Amino acid sequence: MGTQLFIVKPRYESALLEELGGFGQTLAPGVLESKATELAASDLVFARQVLPNAQIFTEASVGLLAERAFEAVAPKLDGHGSWALHSFAPDDPDTSWREASHGPRAALIGARFAELMNERRRRTAREMTEPDEARHLVQLLLIDRERLAVSMVEPVKLPDGSAWPAPWPAGRVPIEEDKTAPSRAYRKLLEALAWSGASIEPNQHCVDLGASPGGWTHVALSAGAKVTAVDRAPLEAPVSGHRALKEIKGDAFQYAPDHAPVDWLISDVVADPEKSAALLLRWVEQGWCHRFVVQLKFKGQGGYRPAFEALARLRKTRPHARAKQLFSDKNEVTFFG
């Protein structure tokens, strides 16, 4: 039996450790080891990916690391159906939106692993497919230059229908660049929608609270939705003046919809986390929205209890609600459901 590893944003290892009840240790920036064994219960706020039953190997070269991974996994894959491969490195601890400098080395290990499968296990190699279609997920995590964690698992279905481990390497959702958006905040909403397994549809009604400068409203309008945007500050181009947009100049925390429930509540408002949590809970408990993506923003390290408490209360009304610190998030936690 191996250990269980979690991918977490560097410098947030202590927040994840708190969720794990202190049962764990940091192996490297962005990688936490725990003896926790319940896979489904490991869908934690600060864990973006999990590698269950991982084995860790130390070798000096790409070829040797790939060989060790092959030896550990190939016999288990034979005759057991389709599989997918993720080979990745942790996040860069100094640049929050980049993969670590040895990411290319991880890609080389993954490529060599696939070559070994083709050379020595051709029948099993033909079973390789995309993660959302695979029965098994093989993960190769290059912890540092010479340490490789190898994990193979059959993903479980969470109550909301999504898979855990996540279907993206390191839990990083690929987001296409949109240079027309008023801000880079659009990435967070797109990432949350991918995690939720839902999408904003044409003609749906979205309420965006704290909408300025308009990054999240831009996503909703681009999807063909109608948006009511509430903020004291105006929205910026190309959002402002859109024919499907209704702008309301006012306090996002005082707004209530004229006709409820709306299809989506979306909010990236800058406020104390307790205030944003109360806003989300009010909308959900009043039945004002079908779906939601709402961010809680924090100051400094620690103090994430409001997020944990809000999630516990939220699940009393919406049992399948989730919260994650996404790859695009800064010192934030995104709620969706």
N, C-alpha and C positions, 0 to 999 in steps of 0.2 A: 504494500500500500504506500502511496505517495502522500503528499501534503496538498493543501488547497491554497492557491495563489489568487490574489486580487489585483486588478489594475486600478489605480487611483491617481488622480491628478497630484503631481509632486507638491509637497508641502501640506497636503491634506491627509497624510497617513494617520495622524492622530485622531482626526474626525472619524475615519473608518474604524480605527482601533476602538474608539468609544462605542460604535455600533456593535462591534464584535464582543463587547463586554470585557475588553482588555486582553482577550485571548489571541495574541498574534505578535508579529515582529516585522520590522521593515527589512527587506533583503537588499533593496536598492531604491533610489528615488522613484516613486510611482509603482513600486511592487511590494505588496504586503503578504506575508505568509501567515496562515492560520490553520489550526487543527479542526476547525469547524467542518462538519461532514454533511450537513443537510443542504443539498444543492438548491432546492426550491426556496429554502429559507434564506439563501445567500443573496437574494435580490435586494441589496442594500443601497442606501442613498448615495454613498460615496464610492461604491464599487461599480466601475463602468464595464468590467469584464471579470469573469471568474475562470480559473483553470483548475478543475477538480482533479484530484488524484494525480498530481504532477510529480514527475521525477526530474531531478536536476543533475545534469552532467557537466563536467569540466574538461575541456579539451582546447588545444592551442589553435587549431585550424578549422576553417569552414567545413572541409571534407570530413574531418573526424567527428565534428559535432553532428553533421547530417547523418553520418554512419550510426552514431549512437541513437539518434532519434529513430532511424529506420529499424534498428534492432529492437527498440522498445515497443514500437507501434505495429510494424508490419504483420507479425504473427497474429495479433489481435484483430486486424482488419480482414484477414483471409476468410472468405465465405460469410461475412457478416453484413453484406449490403453496401449501399452507397456511403460515401464519405466526402468531406470537404477539408481543405487545408487553410489555416491561417499561420503565417510566419511573420513576426513583428517584434519591435523593440518598444520599451516604455516611452512615455512622453519625455520631451526635453525639459529638465527641471528649471532651465533658465529662460526658455521661450515657450510659453504655455500652449501655443497653437502649432508647434512643430514636433515631429517625431525625433527621438534622440539621434545623435550623430552616427550611431552604429545601426541605424535602420537599414541602410543598404546592405550591410553584412547579414542582417536577419533575412533579407530577401534572397541573398545568395544561398543561405542555408536551406530555405524553403525550396528554391529551384533545384538544388542538389538532391534534396530529399525526394522530390518528384521524379528526378532522373533515376534514382535508385529503385523507386517503385516500378518504373517502366522497364528497367533492366532486369529486375529480379522477381517481380510480382506482376506480370503483365495483366493477368486476369483481374487482379484486385485493382490495379492502376486504372483499368477501364471503368471502374465503379466511381471514380472521382467526379464530383459534380459541384454545383453551387450550394452554399450553406443552407439556404432556405428549402432545398430539396434533399439534403443529405440526412441519412440516418445517424451518422456519427460525425463529430467535429474533432479534427486533429489540430492542436494548437502548439506552435513552437515559439516560445518567448525567449529572446536573447536578452537575459537580464543584464549582462555586461559583455565585454568582448569575448570572454572564454567560458561563460556559464549559460547553459541552455536549459530551460524548463520545457518538458514534453508532457502534454496532456491529451488524452483521448476520452471522449465522453459522448453519450447519447443525450442531446439537449432535451430538456423538459419543457412542457408547455405551462406557462403561468396562467392564472385565472383570466387574464385579459386576452389570452390567445397568443401572446408573443412568446418567443423562445428565450431560454436562459441556459447556457451562455448566449450572449448577444451574437447576432449573425454577421457582425462586422469585426475585422481584426482590431483587437484592443478596445472594442466598443466605440470605434471612431466612425461615425456615419459620414460617408462621402457627400460633400455639399458642393454643388456647382457654383462658381463665382458669378455674382450678379453685380456688375458695375453700375447699374442704373438705380440700385437701392439707395435710399437716403442715408443709411448707416449700415455697419456690419452686423448689427443686431439681428438682421434677417436670418443669419446662420443659426442662431439659437432656436428660433421657431421652427425652421425646417428640420433641424435635428430632433427636436421634441416630437414633431409630427411623425417622423420615421420611427422613433421609439414607441409611440403610441399605436402604430399600425393603422392610423386613421389619416384622412386628408380633408382639407377644406375644399368643398365642392362648389361649383357654379350655383349662384343664386341663394346660397346659404347666407344667413345673417350673422355677422361677427361683431362683437363689441370689443373694442380695443381701449383699455383703460390706461391712461398715462402714455398716449400714443406717440407724442412728439419725440424725435423728428419724423417718424413714420416707417421705420424698418419693418415692423410686424404688420402694420396696415398694408404695406407694399406687397407682402407675401399673400395676404388674403385677397387683395384686389387682383393680383396677378392670377389667382386661382379662379377668378370670376365671381367672387363673393361680394355681397353688399356689406359695407362696414360703417358702423357708428363709432367714431373716434372721439374720445374725451380727453382733453388736456387743457391746461391753462395756456400752454405755449402752442403756437401754430405749427402745422405740419409743413414739411418741405417738399420741393419738387422731387420726383414727378408725381408724388401722391396728392398734394394739395390741388383741389379743383377737380378731382376725378369724378366722373358722372355717377359712380356707384358709391360715393363717399358722402357721409353726413358728418360734418365737424361740429362738435359741441365744445365751446370754451367754458371750462368749469372744473370742478374738483372731482377727480376720478373716484374718490372714496365716498362721495355723496350721491353719485349717479345711480339711478335705478331704471331698468328698462320699462318702456311704456307697454310693450307686449312681450310676455314671457311664456315659455322659455325661448331664449335665442339659441341658435345652433352652436355658437362658440363664444366663450369668454376667453380673451387673450389679454395678457397684461405683463408688461416689462417695466412697470412703474418703479421709480426710485423712491424708496421709503424704508422705514425700519421694518425688519422682517416680521415682527409681531403684527404690525399694521397691515402688511400685505397678506399675512396668513388669515387675519380676521376678515379681510375683504374676500378672499377665496371661499372661506367657510360660509360667509354670509350668502354668497351667490349660490353655492351648492345646496346649502340647507334650506334656502328659500325656493329652490327649484327654478332659478332664473336662467339656467343654461343646461344644454344637453352635454356638451363637452367643454374642456378647458385646457389651457396652457398658461400657467401663472408662475412668475419667478419671485423668489425671495432673495433679497440681497443682504449681505453681511459686511460688517466692518471688522477688520483684524482677524486673527486666527482664533478659533474656538467660538463658543457661544451659539452652537448649532441646535441647541435644545428646541427652539421654536419650530424648526423644520421637522424634527422627529415627532413632536407633540401634535403639530398640525396634520401630519400624515396619519397618525393613529386616529385622530378624531375624524378626519376626512373619510377614512375607510369604514366608519360606522354608517355613512350614507352612501358612499361609492366604494364598495369592497375591492374593486379592481384598480383603484387609483394608485399611481406610482409617483415617485420623486427620485430624481437623479441629478448629480452634478455632471453635466454634459461636457464633452470635449471642448465645445465653444464657450462654456460658462467660465466666468472669472470666479470671484468669491461669491458664488450664487448657487442656488438649488432650484431646479425646475420641476414643477408639479404638472402632471398631465393625466387625463383620464376622461 
